[in-house]
Amino acid sequence: IARIAPEVELYSIKVLGSAGLGDGQAFLAGLEYAIKHRYQVINLSLGTTKPQFFSPLHDLLDRAYQAGCIVVAAANNLPHPSFPSVFSSSLISVIKSTEKDPLNFGFHFGEVIELTAPGVNVRTAWLDGGHRTLTGNSFACPHIVGVIALLLEKHPEMTPFQVKSALYAIAGENLKESAAPVE
């Protein structure tokens, strides 16, 4: 995020344990905290396939949308739907692509998942100030969050709907440019 939008102010809400696992109640509490404090953009590089969290997550995401919070969620890396990424009306859902340029993101046609972004061999911060190179949808989300931060830096009054529309327009332009013949 900070590489794309260096002026961004970041906050972290810990909902996972040291092994990268957590429980759904901590996930819900962390999301509720972010909404209550009206964080402008919420990155959810996590999700759940447990059906008992469908309704509470759906309700929280509706509240986030109504509060003007822009939520970006990673889809499941496995071919199973996960929550909250399937709630495309109240958030922006993302999967990984092999693209290297974070500003050259695209569409994911025909499914609930909306956008693709770089998520293969991404260098990311790790424990104790270290770094790792990892692959997955969770690493694609921050690229879209960075682009959103740039949009909001120029247009802080944008609503979640306007941000999503702008991302669709940019992805459409990226698609046109990638399909244009090289001269």
C-alpha positions in Angstrom: 0.0 0.0 0.0 2.7 2.5 1.1 4.7 1.8 -2.1 1.8 2.9 -4.3 0.5 5.7 -2.0 3.5 6.8 0.2 1.5 9.5 2.0 -1.2 7.1 3.2 -1.8 6.8 6.9 -2.1 3.1 7.9 -3.6 1.4 10.9 -3.5 -2.3 11.8 -6.2 -4.3 13.7 -4.9 -7.7 14.8 -7.5 -10.4 14.3 -5.1 -13.4 13.6 -2.8 -15.3 15.9 0.9 -15.9 15.4 0.2 -18.9 13.1 -1.9 -16.7 10.8 -5.1 -18.3 12.1 -8.0 -16.7 14.0 -11.5 -17.1 15.1 -14.5 -15.5 13.4 -15.5 -13.5 16.5 -12.1 -11.7 16.4 -12.6 -11.1 12.7 -16.1 -9.6 13.3 -14.8 -7.5 16.3 -11.9 -6.1 14.2 -14.2 -5.2 11.3 -16.7 -3.6 13.7 -13.9 -1.5 15.3 -12.8 -0.2 11.9 -16.4 0.7 10.9 -17.1 2.3 14.3 -14.0 4.5 13.9 -15.0 5.2 10.3 -11.7 4.1 8.7 -11.9 5.4 5.1 -10.6 2.2 3.5 -10.6 -1.3 5.1 -8.3 -4.0 3.6 -9.6 -7.5 4.4 -6.8 -9.8 3.2 -8.7 -12.7 4.9 -12.0 -14.4 4.8 -13.9 -17.4 6.0 -15.9 -20.2 4.5 -17.9 -20.9 7.7 -21.6 -20.3 6.9 -22.4 -19.1 10.5 -20.4 -15.9 9.6 -22.4 -15.1 6.4 -25.1 -13.1 8.1 -23.0 -11.1 10.6 -20.4 -10.3 7.9 -23.1 -9.2 5.5 -24.7 -7.0 8.1 -21.3 -5.4 9.0 -20.4 -4.8 5.4 -23.8 -3.1 4.8 -23.0 -0.9 7.8 -19.5 -0.1 6.5 -21.0 0.9 3.1 -23.6 3.1 4.8 -20.9 4.7 6.9 -18.8 5.5 3.8 -16.1 3.0 4.5 -14.6 1.4 1.4 -14.0 -2.3 2.0 -11.6 -4.4 -0.2 -11.6 -8.2 0.3 -9.5 -11.0 -1.0 -11.3 -14.0 -2.5 -10.5 -17.5 -1.3 -7.4 -19.0 -2.9 -9.2 -22.3 -3.2 -12.2 -22.8 -5.6 -14.7 -22.3 -2.9 -16.6 -19.1 -2.1 -15.5 -17.2 1.0 -17.0 -14.5 3.0 -16.9 -11.5 2.8 -15.5 -11.4 -0.8 -18.8 -12.7 -2.3 -20.7 -9.6 -1.1 -19.8 -7.5 -4.1 -22.6 -5.0 -3.6 -21.0 -3.6 -0.5 -17.3 -4.1 -1.1 -14.6 -4.6 -3.8 -13.5 -8.2 -4.3 -10.0 -9.0 -5.6 -8.0 -12.0 -6.8 -4.4 -12.3 -7.8 -2.9 -11.9 -11.3 0.6 -12.4 -12.7 0.7 -8.7 -13.6 3.7 -6.9 -12.0 2.6 -3.3 -12.3 0.2 -2.4 -9.4 -1.5 0.3 -11.4 -2.3 -2.1 -14.3 -5.1 -4.1 -12.6 -8.0 -5.6 -14.4 -11.5 -7.2 -14.4 -12.4 -10.7 -13.4 -15.3 -11.4 -15.8 -18.3 -13.7 -15.1 -18.1 -14.2 -11.3 -18.7 -12.3 -8.1 -15.0 -11.4 -7.9 -14.5 -8.1 -9.6 -10.9 -7.1 -9.9 -7.5 -8.7 -10.5 -4.3 -7.2 -9.1 -0.7 -8.3 -8.7 -0.6 -11.2 -6.3 2.2 -13.5 -7.5 5.6 -13.4 -5.9 4.9 -10.2 -3.9 7.5 -9.0 -1.5 5.7 -8.4 1.8 6.6 -7.4 5.3 7.0 -10.2 7.8 7.5 -10.9 11.5 10.4 -9.1 13.3 10.9 -6.5 10.6 11.7 -9.1 7.9 10.3 -9.7 4.4 9.0 -12.7 2.5 8.0 -13.3 -1.1 4.5 -14.8 -1.2 1.6 -15.5 -3.6 -2.1 -15.3 -3.0 -5.2 -13.2 -3.2 -4.4 -11.6 0.1 -1.4 -10.0 -1.5 -3.4 -8.6 -4.4 -5.8 -6.6 -2.1 -3.2 -4.1 -0.9 -2.5 -3.1 -4.5 -6.1 -2.1 -5.0 -6.1 -0.4 -1.6 -3.1 1.6 -2.7 -4.8 2.7 -5.8 -7.9 3.7 -3.8 -5.7 5.8 -1.5 -4.4 7.6 -4.5 -7.9 8.3 -5.7 -9.0 9.6 -2.3 -5.9 11.7 -2.0 -7.1 13.6 -5.1 -10.8 13.3 -4.4 -11.4 12.8 -0.7 -15.2 13.3 -1.1 -15.6 10.1 -3.2 -18.2 7.6 -1.9 -17.7 3.8 -1.9 -19.9 3.6 -5.1 -17.8 6.4 -6.8 -14.6 4.7 -5.9 -15.8 1.3 -7.3 -17.0 3.0 -10.5 -13.6 4.7 -10.9 -11.8 1.4 -10.4 -14.0 -0.2 -13.0 -13.2 2.7 -15.4 -9.5 2.3 -14.8 -9.6 -1.4 -15.2 -11.5 -0.9 -18.5 -8.8 1.5 -19.7 -6.1 -1.0 -18.7 -7.9 -3.7 -20.6 -8.1 -1.5 -23.7 -4.4 -0.6 -23.5 -3.3 -4.3 -23.1 -5.5 -5.3 -26.1 -4.1 -2.4 -28.3 -1.8 -3.6 -31.1 1.9 -2.7 -30.5 3.3 -0.5 -33.3 
